[in-house]
Amino acid sequence: MDVGAGRVSNLLFAAMAFSLSMCGQDAKPARRGDSTSDSVGGSNVTSSTRDASSIPGSDKYVGTVHGPLPTGVTLVGGSVIADKFGHPSVFSFSHVRTPSGEMIWLDSVETRAGGSTRQVVLAELPIPPLANDERLFMGSCDVRGRLDGSIVAIIVNEPNVSRFTKVREAWRADSRVRRFDLVPLEGVSCEDPDRGPE
């Protein structure tokens, strides 16, 4: 068997197993597909008034091995992160609700002997409360027209569109240094494939 083909096969299996394991969690699924989460409330804000650089990161869950999730944590949604070629990587996002608020976890998906998988939290991003006109996207955003599966963004929810260009905040997950970094908003857009073509 070709080693490269075996690695791709293992990655695809891990991605499928991760998706299936997330479906089995005690969670409220996102209404628009795995890559988005709808607004959870807040005031009706029409422009970003948050300073995202001041969002505290406690790193409380970094290093946590999950599947099942820790006590008191529920899954809201998730997405396998695509590499620059659009193929599933060995990293994923988990949008979770914790006792201290909502977070996005950057997870490493590890395949173990026998084909079982587990996720390990590499970094966490506390999500500020979303305004009534906001949505959270992960793993389905572009930067200057190119897919960047490592982007998490808060966008303004617009009716009758599948591509969202009004981005309020965006972060890039960096698996090498295990953190989320703010990114410039220029050129960032996110897509909801469940809404179909515009």
NUVEXBA-402720 format. One line per field, with one value per residue: residue number from 1; residue in one letter; z, x negated, y of N, C-alpha, C, O in turn. Coordinates in steps of 0.001 Angstrom, whole numbers, always signed. Layout:
# residues N
k = NUM/...;
r = A/...;
n.c3 = Z/...;
n.c1 = X/...;
n.c2 = Y/...;
ca.c3 = Z/...;
ca.c1 = X/...;
ca.c2 = Y/...;
c.c3 = Z/...;
c.c1 = X/...;
c.c2 = Y/...;
o.c3 = Z/...;
o.c1 = X/...;
o.c2 = Y/...;
***
This chain:
# residues 198
k = 1/2/3/4/5/6/7/8/9/10/11/12/13/14/15/16/17/18/19/20/21/22/23/24/25/26/27/28/29/30/31/32/33/34/35/36/37/38/39/40/41/42/43/44/45/46/47/48/49/50/51/52/53/54/55/56/57/58/59/60/61/62/63/64/65/66/67/68/69/70/71/72/73/74/75/76/77/78/79/80/81/82/83/84/85/86/87/88/89/90/91/92/93/94/95/96/97/98/99/100/101/102/103/104/105/106/107/108/109/110/111/112/113/114/115/116/117/118/119/120/121/122/123/124/125/126/127/128/129/130/131/132/133/134/135/136/137/138/139/140/141/142/143/144/145/146/147/148/149/150/151/152/153/154/155/156/157/158/159/160/161/162/163/164/165/166/167/168/169/170/171/172/173/174/175/176/177/178/179/180/181/182/183/184/185/186/187/188/189/190/191/192/193/194/195/196/197/198;
r = M/D/V/G/A/G/R/V/S/N/L/L/F/A/A/M/A/F/S/L/S/M/C/G/Q/D/A/K/P/A/R/R/G/D/S/T/S/D/S/V/G/G/S/N/V/T/S/S/T/R/D/A/S/S/I/P/G/S/D/K/Y/V/G/T/V/H/G/P/L/P/T/G/V/T/L/V/G/G/S/V/I/A/D/K/F/G/H/P/S/V/F/S/F/S/H/V/R/T/P/S/G/E/M/I/W/L/D/S/V/E/T/R/A/G/G/S/T/R/Q/V/V/L/A/E/L/P/I/P/P/L/A/N/D/E/R/L/F/M/G/S/C/D/V/R/G/R/L/D/G/S/I/V/A/I/I/V/N/E/P/N/V/S/R/F/T/K/V/R/E/A/W/R/A/D/S/R/V/R/R/F/D/L/V/P/L/E/G/V/S/C/E/D/P/D/R/G/P/E;
n.c3 = +0/-805/+1029/+1184/+227/+2241/+4439/+3669/+3602/+6333/+7439/+6316/+7438/+10139/+10140/+9472/+11639/+13725/+13097/+13410/+16119/+17271/+16653/+18374/+20854/+23791/+22795/+21429/+18143/+15559/+13634/+10953/+9752/+10193/+10208/+11216/+13824/+15260/+16428/+19920/+21418/+23137/+22911/+20338/+18260/+15870/+14988/+15578/+18916/+20646/+22114/+20880/+21485/+24170/+25239/+27700/+27990/+29524/+29291/+30512/+29599/+27905/+26764/+27557/+27017/+25002/+24228/+25500/+26304/+28902/+32203/+32541/+30206/+27024/+23621/+20930/+18212/+15414/+13363/+10967/+10203/+7125/+5019/+3082/+572/+618/+1737/+4446/+7553/+10375/+12390/+14239/+14928/+17902/+18977/+21997/+24963/+28059/+31704/+32160/+29890/+26240/+23946/+21418/+20646/+19544/+18265/+18250/+16286/+16978/+15750/+17060/+17923/+16422/+15208/+16593/+17625/+19233/+20681/+21400/+23235/+21956/+21949/+23157/+22514/+23912/+23258/+22640/+23803/+21325/+19226/+18320/+15544/+14647/+13636/+14154/+12446/+11448/+9972/+7358/+5871/+3675/+2721/+954/-1282/-1152/+312/+3780/+6096/+8767/+9924/+12221/+12551/+13355/+11973/+10291/+10137/+7189/+5223/+2699/+1452/+678/+924/+3170/+3800/+5573/+8115/+11523/+13483/+13431/+13709/+13485/+13764/+14963/+14678/+15053/+17011/+18824/+19351/+19037/+16774/+16225/+13094/+10265/+8959/+6317/+3199/+4213/+4084/+4583/+4075/+3803/+3013/+3201/+2569/-149/-3626/-4294;
n.c1 = -838/-539/-2259/-1556/+1096/+2200/+1944/+3644/+6016/+6220/+6475/+8913/+10582/+10254/+11363/+14020/+14699/+14390/+16419/+18640/+18356/+18857/+21509/+22663/+22474/+23868/+25477/+26492/+27176/+25784/+27915/+27508/+25697/+22523/+20455/+21178/+22529/+25429/+26577/+26493/+27789/+27900/+27280/+28714/+26469/+24913/+22415/+19026/+18156/+16507/+13358/+11417/+8866/+8767/+10087/+10141/+8038/+8103/+6968/+7860/+8819/+6871/+4917/+6705/+8051/+10566/+13835/+15677/+16928/+15691/+17222/+19980/+19555/+20847/+21439/+21737/+21291/+19160/+16179/+14131/+10885/+9849/+6982/+4607/+5175/+7762/+8315/+9194/+7638/+5556/+6601/+9186/+12152/+13959/+16939/+17904/+19952/+19259/+19093/+18131/+18725/+19032/+16811/+14298/+12558/+9363/+8552/+6482/+6781/+6439/+5575/+5934/+4586/+6395/+8162/+9769/+10548/+9381/+9712/+7574/+7267/+5694/+5643/+7642/+10407/+12131/+15444/+17000/+20202/+22721/+24255/+27699/+27765/+25650/+23517/+21585/+18859/+16864/+14119/+15071/+14352/+12969/+9919/+9140/+10324/+9412/+9773/+9467/+9214/+8611/+9743/+11795/+14740/+16786/+19697/+21920/+25222/+26914/+29882/+30928/+28453/+25539/+22883/+21030/+19929/+19670/+17796/+17183/+15301/+12330/+10341/+7361/+6567/+3617/+1896/-737/-1910/+30/+2337/+4847/+4961/+5728/+6944/+6561/+9509/+9978/+10741/+11724/+14214/+17136/+18756/+21932/+22816/+25242/+27214/+27308/+26779/+26306;
n.c2 = -1191/+2210/+4643/+7380/+7314/+5778/+7506/+9628/+8192/+7490/+10078/+10905/+8972/+9636/+12192/+11617/+9981/+11803/+13626/+11952/+11312/+13757/+14084/+12311/+13461/+15051/+17563/+20749/+21020/+23128/+25249/+25803/+24078/+22347/+24178/+26632/+28694/+29908/+33146/+33811/+35620/+38833/+42393/+44500/+45192/+47264/+47782/+46797/+46863/+45752/+45029/+42842/+41994/+42158/+40046/+37670/+34806/+31862/+29436/+27178/+24704/+23747/+21092/+19201/+16025/+14868/+13479/+11505/+14879/+17127/+17234/+19393/+20763/+21421/+20534/+22763/+23041/+22102/+21665/+20109/+21101/+22288/+21740/+23755/+22844/+22117/+19669/+17423/+18120/+17191/+18595/+20283/+22269/+22824/+24055/+25043/+25124/+26310/+26354/+28935/+30358/+30614/+28962/+28486/+25641/+24732/+21762/+18843/+16048/+12782/+9622/+6467/+3208/+599/+2241/+4062/+7439/+10443/+13706/+16420/+19336/+22104/+24881/+27619/+29775/+32266/+33195/+36221/+37479/+37213/+39646/+40330/+40405/+38884/+36128/+33163/+31844/+29060/+27511/+27827/+30070/+32576/+34188/+36885/+35631/+32993/+29822/+29562/+27475/+27714/+29897/+31648/+33458/+36299/+37358/+39702/+38862/+38378/+38561/+36216/+35608/+33637/+34023/+35828/+39036/+41081/+41362/+41238/+40484/+38510/+35578/+33610/+30254/+28920/+26172/+25479/+27160/+26970/+28719/+31351/+33989/+37435/+38606/+40823/+42376/+42966/+41613/+39236/+36788/+34781/+31627/+30077/+27068/+25762/+27516/+27721/+28797/+32320;
ca.c3 = +0/-893/+2329/+1032/+136/+3568/+5308/+3274/+4065/+7793/+7721/+5991/+8457/+11383/+9977/+9560/+13014/+14540/+12827/+14033/+17575/+17659/+16551/+19504/+22103/+24294/+22294/+20573/+16888/+14883/+12716/+9567/+9323/+11180/+10218/+11759/+15008/+15233/+17538/+21198/+22154/+23366/+22435/+18895/+17934/+14428/+14680/+16613/+20007/+21522/+21862/+20909/+22076/+25627/+25682/+28471/+27676/+30759/+28946/+31476/+28984/+27064/+27181/+27842/+26045/+25076/+23486/+25739/+26804/+30368/+32898/+32505/+28882/+25972/+22265/+20155/+16816/+15169/+11978/+10690/+9514/+5837/+4736/+1999/-642/+836/+2298/+5917/+8271/+11644/+13365/+14156/+15869/+18699/+19594/+23236/+26004/+29332/+32806/+32119/+28614/+25021/+23465/+20318/+20933/+18466/+18683/+17450/+16196/+16953/+15480/+17934/+17471/+16304/+14435/+17386/+17640/+20390/+20440/+22460/+23102/+21805/+22251/+23351/+22196/+24486/+22301/+23297/+23491/+19989/+19089/+17628/+14097/+14400/+13591/+14274/+11418/+11657/+8958/+6027/+5479/+2696/+2853/-407/-2271/-981/+1528/+4921/+7044/+10156/+10344/+12989/+12353/+13717/+10820/+10362/+9450/+6139/+4617/+1282/+891/+1172/+1210/+4097/+3667/+6683/+9192/+12676/+14118/+12883/+14310/+12798/+14656/+14574/+15370/+15371/+18294/+19681/+19803/+18089/+16555/+15483/+11718/+9648/+8391/+4877/+2362/+4858/+3860/+5040/+3255/+4386/+1881/+3392/+2017/-1593/-4379/-4137;
ca.c1 = +0/-1261/-2240/-784/+2511/+2607/+2087/+4873/+7120/+6321/+6993/+10344/+11258/+10261/+12328/+15371/+14915/+14583/+17770/+19603/+18273/+19501/+22957/+23107/+22353/+25059/+25242/+27477/+26479/+25984/+29040/+27136/+24601/+21474/+19443/+21666/+23366/+26251/+26494/+27015/+28407/+27121/+27946/+28742/+25328/+24737/+20992/+18259/+17734/+15665/+11928/+11161/+7567/+8884/+10816/+9199/+7907/+7630/+6301/+8320/+9061/+5751/+4370/+7803/+8372/+12018/+14610/+16681/+16518/+15640/+18468/+20373/+19276/+21691/+21032/+22656/+21016/+17759/+15759/+12778/+10170/+9274/+5655/+4625/+5673/+9161/+8430/+9270/+6366/+5653/+7052/+10616/+12713/+15125/+17617/+18431/+20525/+18659/+19677/+17684/+19098/+18778/+15428/+13886/+11332/+8561/+8253/+5718/+7523/+5447/+6069/+5260/+4605/+7752/+8965/+10532/+9936/+9598/+9341/+6807/+7392/+4404/+5829/+9049/+10762/+13418/+16271/+17817/+21629/+23061/+25408/+28820/+27542/+24361/+23343/+20210/+18427/+15558/+13719/+15664/+14095/+11923/+9142/+8847/+10805/+8849/+10222/+8551/+9975/+8227/+10364/+13042/+15167/+18125/+20175/+23264/+26142/+27658/+30870/+30866/+27103/+24785/+21538/+21126/+18739/+19620/+17131/+16910/+14054/+11834/+9138/+6785/+5993/+2260/+1623/-2165/-2180/+1165/+3070/+5685/+4483/+6602/+6510/+7214/+10800/+10016/+10650/+12298/+15636/+17487/+19805/+22855/+23240/+26625/+28146/+27331/+26203/+26963;
ca.c2 = +0/+3476/+5315/+8614/+6965/+5323/+8685/+10308/+7344/+7644/+11413/+10922/+8181/+10414/+13283/+11040/+9526/+12996/+14137/+11044/+11410/+15014/+13891/+11518/+14204/+15722/+18907/+21398/+21230/+24402/+25126/+26062/+23219/+22188/+25220/+27889/+28686/+31107/+34089/+33335/+36719/+40037/+43597/+44667/+46038/+47369/+47851/+46134/+47738/+44939/+44988/+41402/+41713/+42145/+38861/+36862/+33388/+31242/+28181/+26188/+23402/+23343/+19801/+18278/+14986/+14728/+12495/+12543/+16183/+17231/+17540/+20794/+21320/+20847/+20859/+23587/+22701/+21815/+21588/+19652/+22173/+21893/+22288/+24741/+22204/+21775/+18321/+17421/+18054/+16471/+19576/+20583/+23227/+22451/+25198/+24469/+25978/+25927/+27130/+30336/+30971/+29849/+28962/+27628/+24908/+24165/+20393/+17900/+14788/+11714/+8272/+5514/+1818/+85/+3184/+5027/+8772/+11306/+15087/+17063/+20787/+22779/+26301/+27969/+31151/+32661/+33920/+37241/+37328/+37688/+40531/+39685/+40350/+38243/+34674/+32683/+30890/+28435/+26544/+28034/+31457/+32862/+35411/+37346/+34664/+31650/+29154/+29468/+26666/+27979/+31156/+31742/+34843/+36769/+38115/+40270/+37966/+39064/+37668/+35837/+35480/+32488/+34533/+36952/+39877/+42034/+40621/+42115/+40056/+37248/+35020/+32444/+29253/+28551/+24905/+25372/+27815/+26626/+29902/+32077/+35349/+38339/+38847/+41985/+41998/+43210/+40421/+38048/+36519/+33440/+31047/+29096/+26255/+25311/+28513/+27595/+29914/+33626;
c.c3 = +0/+441/+2266/+979/+1485/+4517/+4971/+3754/+5569/+8163/+7445/+7022/+9758/+11302/+10104/+10989/+13939/+14351/+13496/+15553/+18064/+17605/+17759/+20832/+22510/+23944/+21523/+19250/+16331/+13839/+11263/+9085/+10351/+11260/+10777/+13041/+15010/+16498/+18796/+22023/+22342/+22829/+20923/+18498/+16426/+14032/+15857/+17670/+20975/+21144/+22002/+21544/+23596/+26145/+26434/+27998/+28884/+30488/+29911/+30872/+28089/+27634/+27495/+26692/+26139/+24005/+24438/+26308/+28331/+30944/+32854/+31168/+27872/+24621/+21569/+18671/+16635/+13693/+11909/+9880/+8230/+5693/+3531/+673/-521/+1383/+3819/+6535/+9536/+12769/+13157/+15142/+16615/+19307/+20800/+24137/+27329/+30454/+32783/+30788/+27437/+24562/+22165/+20768/+19622/+18959/+17713/+17465/+16011/+16703/+16311/+17336/+17462/+15588/+15249/+17380/+18968/+20002/+21656/+22215/+23070/+22192/+22431/+23088/+22836/+23464/+23045/+22975/+22116/+20041/+18298/+16132/+13733/+14364/+13698/+13173/+11792/+10538/+7578/+5546/+4486/+3134/+1450/-1445/-2157/+352/+2568/+6030/+8493/+10708/+11133/+12882/+12901/+12583/+11131/+9534/+8451/+5525/+3148/+666/+1436/+1472/+2017/+4070/+4766/+7920/+10307/+13373/+13497/+13560/+13432/+13850/+14117/+15366/+15753/+16732/+19266/+20267/+18678/+17996/+15822/+14079/+11194/+8936/+6877/+4101/+2981/+4517/+4272/+4246/+4048/+3240/+2003/+2808/+494/-2284/-4191/-5350;
c.c1 = -873/-1125/-1415/+700/+3034/+2811/+3370/+6079/+7321/+6891/+8482/+11133/+11357/+11281/+13749/+15675/+15143/+15995/+18817/+19566/+18937/+21011/+23485/+23037/+23702/+24920/+26426/+26786/+26747/+27075/+28634/+25995/+23488/+20530/+19928/+22417/+24133/+26085/+27115/+27579/+27467/+27879/+27859/+27675/+25171/+23290/+20233/+17806/+16831/+14204/+11517/+9823/+7641/+9662/+9847/+9191/+7325/+6798/+6678/+8420/+7918/+5120/+5439/+7988/+9867/+12579/+14866/+16083/+16457/+17016/+18735/+20124/+20177/+21213/+22122/+22511/+19543/+17463/+14349/+12109/+9555/+7879/+5735/+5100/+7145/+9384/+8526/+7873/+6562/+6062/+8538/+10960/+13853/+15683/+18336/+19016/+19985/+19338/+19280/+18003/+18757/+17337/+15345/+12601/+10665/+8107/+7307/+6511/+6499/+6126/+5239/+5317/+6040/+8683/+9784/+9797/+10198/+9155/+8592/+6876/+5994/+4484/+7316/+9234/+12106/+14181/+17097/+19292/+21929/+24277/+26493/+28594/+26229/+24462/+21855/+19946/+17078/+15305/+14297/+15499/+12938/+11169/+8665/+9164/+10249/+9306/+9115/+9331/+9659/+8845/+11646/+13457/+16565/+18563/+21545/+24167/+26977/+28667/+30552/+29474/+26472/+23339/+21676/+19822/+18621/+19108/+16802/+15601/+13631/+10517/+8653/+6195/+4618/+1866/+154/-2489/-1020/+1853/+3963/+5159/+5544/+6050/+7203/+8490/+10864/+9824/+11218/+13785/+15893/+18686/+20619/+23393/+24687/+27630/+28210/+26777/+27013/+27802;
c.c2 = +1241/+4215/+6592/+8337/+6504/+6481/+9440/+9523/+7486/+9009/+11486/+10131/+8963/+11541/+12764/+10607/+10704/+13537/+13264/+11153/+12683/+14878/+13140/+12243/+14764/+17184/+19421/+21675/+22628/+24224/+25235/+25171/+23240/+23368/+26543/+27658/+29984/+31930/+33513/+34478/+37880/+41226/+43690/+45676/+46096/+47595/+47265/+47146/+46987/+45102/+43534/+41070/+41647/+40928/+37958/+35412/+32687/+30000/+27054/+24789/+22933/+22077/+18770/+17302/+14778/+13825/+11337/+13835/+16189/+17566/+19038/+21473/+20632/+21343/+21657/+23242/+22419/+21710/+21019/+20761/+21618/+22492/+23225/+24165/+21806/+20380/+18391/+17315/+17217/+17417/+19864/+21695/+22555/+23733/+24634/+25546/+25449/+26709/+28607/+31022/+30085/+30028/+28190/+26967/+24530/+22807/+19709/+16600/+13681/+10378/+7309/+4128/+1310/+1047/+4162/+6374/+9457/+12703/+15618/+18570/+21410/+24250/+26556/+29458/+31455/+33505/+34953/+37011/+37938/+38598/+39799/+39536/+39655/+36724/+34357/+31658/+30322/+27441/+26763/+29475/+31534/+34106/+35763/+36267/+33265/+31069/+29161/+28781/+26940/+29263/+30910/+33197/+35079/+37685/+38719/+39364/+38763/+38099/+37393/+35857/+34205/+32876/+35816/+37746/+40925/+41300/+41597/+41780/+38738/+36876/+33873/+31524/+28865/+27309/+24771/+25976/+27667/+27851/+30418/+33495/+36157/+38520/+40103/+41531/+42175/+41907/+39160/+37956/+35077/+32941/+30042/+28247/+25765/+26294/+28451/+28816/+31190/+33960;
o.c3 = +741/+936/+3189/+1612/+1845/+5322/+5871/+4250/+6036/+9088/+8234/+7439/+10411/+12274/+10759/+11493/+14836/+15319/+14082/+16208/+19149/+18409/+18133/+21845/+21669/+24693/+21028/+19217/+16592/+13217/+10399/+8074/+11275/+12278/+10812/+13311/+14786/+17497/+18745/+23218/+21780/+22343/+20301/+18410/+15761/+12842/+16984/+17358/+22008/+19974/+23111/+22087/+24249/+27351/+25872/+27647/+29227/+31337/+30102/+31547/+27558/+28827/+27679/+25531/+27225/+23035/+24216/+26726/+28983/+30249/+33095/+31009/+27855/+24500/+21607/+17955/+17587/+12866/+12693/+8958/+8247/+6170/+3013/-256/-1448/+1488/+4425/+6093/+9731/+13948/+12059/+16048/+16024/+20060/+20660/+24080/+27686/+30176/+33322/+30579/+27595/+24755/+21852/+21215/+18695/+19943/+16509/+18532/+15012/+17349/+16273/+16351/+18392/+15373/+14670/+17160/+19714/+19107/+22797/+21114/+24012/+22704/+21923/+23384/+22365/+22874/+23980/+21954/+21789/+20802/+17680/+15509/+12615/+14965/+13375/+12994/+12381/+10201/+6685/+4899/+4463/+3829/+841/-2363/-2984/+1388/+2278/+6809/+9377/+11820/+10761/+13094/+12911/+12268/+12075/+8355/+8827/+5324/+2453/-533/+2523/+2186/+1603/+4289/+4882/+8669/+10070/+13803/+13084/+13926/+12723/+14713/+12943/+16553/+16680/+17515/+20388/+21483/+17529/+19018/+14908/+13886/+11625/+8378/+6225/+4325/+2344/+4649/+4305/+3802/+4845/+2560/+999/+2578/-102/-1629/-3964/-5396;
o.c1 = -1853/-12/-650/+1487/+4175/+3742/+4105/+7048/+8455/+7697/+9237/+12214/+12401/+11983/+14588/+16775/+15983/+16681/+19773/+20606/+19518/+21721/+24644/+23490/+24585/+24324/+27254/+25875/+27789/+27163/+29383/+25372/+23502/+19863/+19158/+22886/+23559/+25530/+28130/+27823/+26373/+29001/+27025/+27945/+25287/+22973/+20728/+17161/+16436/+13872/+11296/+9653/+6721/+9871/+8841/+10236/+6162/+6022/+5919/+8140/+7981/+4826/+5129/+8072/+10394/+11915/+14320/+14926/+17093/+17870/+17842/+20452/+20270/+20656/+23293/+23509/+18766/+18374/+13478/+12720/+8841/+7612/+6826/+5396/+7711/+10529/+7995/+7041/+7615/+5899/+9073/+10193/+14627/+14993/+19267/+18629/+20215/+20091/+20001/+17590/+18265/+16725/+16198/+11668/+11327/+7374/+7332/+6874/+5780/+7117/+4009/+6019/+6804/+9854/+10445/+8587/+11109/+8328/+8934/+6578/+5214/+3516/+8150/+8368/+13130/+13618/+17820/+19599/+21459/+25214/+26228/+29163/+25742/+25350/+20997/+20720/+16245/+16168/+14041/+16387/+12055/+11711/+7886/+8381/+10575/+9237/+7971/+10026/+10363/+8522/+12471/+12636/+17410/+17888/+22228/+23899/+27665/+28345/+29980/+29337/+26823/+22640/+22348/+18745/+17590/+19879/+16216/+14874/+14473/+9709/+9440/+5427/+4482/+1548/-174/-3240/-1070/+1949/+3857/+4931/+6192/+4836/+8311/+8541/+11726/+8853/+11201/+14521/+14976/+19524/+20089/+24332/+25292/+28784/+29089/+26351/+28223/+28427;
o.c2 = +1305/+4399/+6873/+9041/+6796/+6463/+9848/+10097/+7590/+9111/+12054/+10546/+8965/+11819/+13383/+10835/+10637/+13865/+13772/+11096/+12701/+15481/+13315/+11710/+14934/+17959/+18657/+22502/+23230/+23166/+24780/+25496/+24054/+23551/+27502/+26553/+31049/+31472/+32818/+34311/+37911/+41084/+43033/+46874/+45066/+47598/+47239/+48147/+47527/+45291/+43048/+39978/+41154/+40794/+37525/+34863/+32903/+29561/+26103/+23799/+21824/+21997/+17593/+17704/+14537/+13461/+10256/+13886/+15360/+18117/+19850/+22649/+19405/+22434/+21281/+23161/+22488/+21669/+21397/+21302/+20616/+23595/+23465/+24916/+21227/+19940/+19322/+16523/+16610/+17102/+19710/+22019/+21801/+24420/+23841/+26713/+24294/+27642/+29447/+32162/+28967/+31078/+27359/+27634/+24062/+22702/+19967/+16105/+13646/+10037/+7330/+3899/+1567/+734/+5025/+6435/+9098/+12876/+15305/+19033/+21271/+24812/+25807/+30281/+30962/+34427/+34611/+36396/+39027/+38357/+38768/+38640/+39822/+36120/+35178/+30717/+31011/+26631/+25955/+30031/+30676/+34966/+35029/+36021/+32414/+31731/+28811/+29433/+26452/+29680/+30076/+34089/+34183/+38665/+38323/+39128/+39712/+36928/+38233/+36103/+33745/+32157/+36761/+37193/+41587/+40700/+42653/+42675/+37941/+37729/+33245/+31951/+28520/+27381/+24030/+25394/+28170/+28016/+29988/+34142/+35648/+38581/+40421/+40435/+41586/+41185/+38107/+38934/+34256/+33726/+29268/+28660/+25390/+25932/+29074/+29767/+31157/+35019;
***
